[in-house]
Amino acid sequence: MSQLKSVQEKLRLIRVLRLLKKSYTYEELSKITGLPITVLNRYVRGKVLPSAERTRELLKLLTPYINIEEEVKKRIKFDERGFFDNMPVLSDTALMSLIAEEVAGRYFDRDVDKVLTAATDGIALGVHIARELGVDVVYAKKKKEVGVEKFYEVSYVPSASGTVMTLYLPQWALRKGENVLIVDDVIRSGETQRALVEMAHQAGAKPVGMFFLVSVGDIVEKLREEYDFPVESLIRLG
């Protein structure tokens, strides 16, 4: 195993432990792992890294205790009108890193060159996934940035608003021939995400997949019928 791979596994273990610590006490984790509470505390705080052998043993032992989909579901908060808030998911860096690892694993063989999303809610997920893939993340905005001369721009009508929206992306951000993974935290009607596909086509880039943290209704199934690349969401609501 390379030194880099070894460090990555150790960091993954720390993320797993930090995530489990939100559901289990140190006493419970100590019983599961057979390690003293003081040692687990140092691992969780990042003060000490375990050996490569212990890392592999602990990952094998603890991974079955992690269900990423359930972790996401229990963090999503609903109000009395049925609207939901996914900020508790997006703000949990340990969980987001584990989600990004899983997504990156699905798309490593797609030779992704860029991760594309829309500002602002998709940026957190995009950054985590791009980091795991080792590529840049770029994001389209609803306004033109001062200092940028040339943009790709796509206009669309969100079904809930009845007004025309336009997304702008600097032309340097995507290049012809690049493979693009489109991501977003939530997809409902799909207009924004279709606009991102069109934006990639404007640049001469190739969308190779779509991934969403949360999908509402059957929109993912509809997009799968429209496009010839993978369209996935971690969890579905409604």
N, C-alpha and C positions, 0 to 999 in steps of 0.2 A: 504494500500500500504506500502511495506517495505521501510525502509530508503534508501537502496541501489537503489531500483527501482525509488524512487523519485529523487535521485541525477542523475540517468541515464537520466531520462526524462528532467531534467533541462539542462544537458549538450547537449542533443539532440536539445533542443530549441536554445541554443547558436549556434550550428552548422547550424541550419536552418537559423537563423538570419544572420550569417556571409555569408552564401551562397547567400541569398537574397540581402544583402547589395552590392554585386557585380553587381546586375542588377537594384536595386532600390535605390533612394536617401533616406536619413533619413526622409525628408519631406513626401515622398510617403509612407514609412513604417509607419510613424506616422498617416497618414490618414487611412491606412488599419487597424492598431491596436488600434487607439484611444489613444495611449500612447505618452507622451511628448518625443521630440527628445533626451533630456538629459537622460531619463530613458533607451531608446533604445540603446543609445551610451554606457551606462554602461553595459548593457547586452552583446552587441557585443564584448566589450573589456574584458568581463569576470570579471569586477570589482564587480559586484553585481549579485546574483542569484535571480530569481523571486520566489515567493511563489509557493507551489505545485499547488494550485488552479489556479493561474494566468498562470503557465506553461501549464496546461491542456487546458485552454482557448485559449492561444496563439498558441499552436500546432494545435488545431482543426481549428483555423482561418487561419494559415499560410501554413499548409501542402498542400492545394490545389494549392498554388502558386509555388510549387516545382514539376518539372517534371525532374526526374533524367536522363532519356534517352536524353531529349533535352539539359540538362546542359552538358552532355558528348559530344553530337554532336557539339554543338557550340564552344566547346573548342578545338576540333581536328583541326589541321592546315594542309592544303594541299599545296604542292608546285606546280609549273607549270608542272611538270612531273607526277603528280597524287600521289606521295608518301605523306604519312601523318605522323604527329608528335603528339603523345598523351601525351607528357610530361606536357602540361598545365592541363591535367586531373590528372595525377599521382602526381603532385606537389600541387594540391589543397586539403589540408588535410580535410577541412570541407566537400567537395564533396565526397572524398574517404571514410570518416567515414560514411556518409549516404548510400553510395553504399554498404559498408560492412554490415551495419545494415540490409539492404534489403536481401542481400545474406545469412547472418546468419539466418534470419527468415525462409528462404526456407529449410535450412539444419539442423535446431535444432532437428528435429525428426529422423535424420539419425545417431545420436550418433557419431559425428565426433571426432576422437582422435587426428588427425594430419592434418595440411594443408601442401600440397606438391606442390612446384613450381620449376621453373628452374631459375638459376641466369642468368642475373641480373634483367631484366626488370620486372619479375613477383614478385619480392620480396616485393615491396611497397604494391601491392594489397594483397598479401599473408599475410603480417603482419597485415593489417587492418582487414581482414576477420578473421584471427586466434584470434585476440584480442576480437572481438565481440563474437566469439564462446567459448572463454575461454580455448583455446588449444594452443599448440606450433605450430610454422611454421618451416618447414625444406625445404632446397632447394638443388637441384642437381647442380653441377658445371662441367665446361668443363675441369678442371684440378684437379689432386689429391692434397689434402692439406697435407703439411708436418706435421708429428705428428700423422696422422691417419693411422692405420695399415690395417684395413679391410674396403673394400668398396663394395657396390652394383654398378655394372657398366653395362650400356646399350649402344651399338653402333648402329648408324642408318645413313642413307644417306639423308640429306636434299635435296629436289627436286631442289632447286635453285642453289646448289653449286656443286653437283657431287662428293663431298669428304666425307669421313667417319668422323662422329662426335661421340664422346663418352661422356656420362654424368656419373658423379661419385657422390655417396652419401654415407657418412659414415654409416656403418652397425648399429651403435647405434641409428641412427636417426629414423629408422622405426622398429617396432617389429611385430612379428607374431600375427595375429588376430586384429590388429588395423584397424579402419575404417578411410579411407583417402579421403579427398576432394582435388582434383587437380585443381589448379587455374593458370591463366596466364593473362597477360594484353592483348596480341594479339594472335590470332590463324589464320594462313593462310593455310598451307598445312596439318598440324596436326602431322608431324613426331615427333617433340619434345614431344608433349603431349602423343602420343602413347608410346614413350620411357618411360615417367613417369609412365604410367599404367603398363608397363612391369617391371619397377623398383619396384613398389609396390608389384607386384606378386612375384618377386624374394624374397622379404622380408617376404612373407606370409601374407602381409596386404591385405585389401579389399578396392578397390576404390568404393566409394559410390556416387560420383558425379564429374562433371567437370563444372567449371564456368570460362568464359572469359569476359573481359571487352569489347573487340571488336573482331568480327569474320569477315573474309573476304571471300566472296563467299558462297558456300553451304557446307563448311566443317563441320559445326555443324550438319546438317542433315545427312551427311555421318557417323559421329561418333555415332549418335543416332542409326543408323542401325547396327553398329559394337558392341556396348556395351549395357548391360542391366541395366545401371544406368543413372540418369538424366545428360544430356549435355546441357548447356545453355550459351548464351552470352547476354550481356546487349544490345548491338546494333550490327547491321550487316551492313557492307559496301560492295558494289558491288554485 
